[in-house]
């Protein structure tokens, strides 16, 4: 192995060793705000209880069938809330990390360290990569236990794989939003609107077949709709691995595309702010 290769490998190992420090930091920050931590769970639970009563007004025959099984409305919407919460948590987290560093005055210092910007970006979301799947699994388990909702256990692993393929899409969208925060500072309102549009044009709360024709066609291209369809097929229809293959083939290129655009946008915004001397402004 040449000296150049050895040096490159050593630099890579050094960067990887920094990632656990980001995870530890984010865990301690989240745990230090315990009220917000548990409020997040209470919010999820209240949403499901609300939709449980709304579901008593919904004609189940209007819901789509999954592998021949027609779910109740609370089963339909519980999966929707679980998947879209991945978007809400992941997207807001990537943006909030950037904004908090700006407000605390540590963003410029962090980006001036020998740490590669990609390591900063990866490290900032590693906590969520571990926390979000656990949060989603526990949420579905609690819904099943307390609201008489049934899921196919054989679909848990395929659904988890779909979720893991969906998270990089969220990460890419988050970096695009973080680039907007870099440039416009107070960009959290944009993130909220962006999340609302993505969620509203998916099948989170109602089937896309209820949309007008043109909006239905657009909604079927929404990555949330793709992830939801495969997850519901697995958990509600019991299709297992046979129901997720085509979705993974669509989500993986979407993840590559959004990550590429996100990295380019984030780096471009960072270079712009550094060139203007406004990197530390908020």
PELINZI-V532184 format. One record per run of one state. SS is the DSSP state (2 for helix, 1 for strand, 0 for the rest). FROM is the first residue (numbers start at 0). TO is the last residue. If there is no record, write none. Layout:
ss: <SS;SS>
from: <FROM;FROM>
to: <TO;TO>
This chain:
ss: <0;2;0;2;0;2;0;1;0;1;0;2;0;2;0;2;0;2;0;2;0;2;0;2;0;2;0;2;0;2;0>
from: <0;2;32;33;55;59;62;64;66;68;70;72;104;106;111;116;146;152;184;187;200;207;210;212;219;222;235;239;243;244;276>
to: <1;31;32;54;58;61;63;65;67;69;71;103;105;110;115;145;151;183;186;199;206;209;211;218;221;234;238;242;243;275;281>
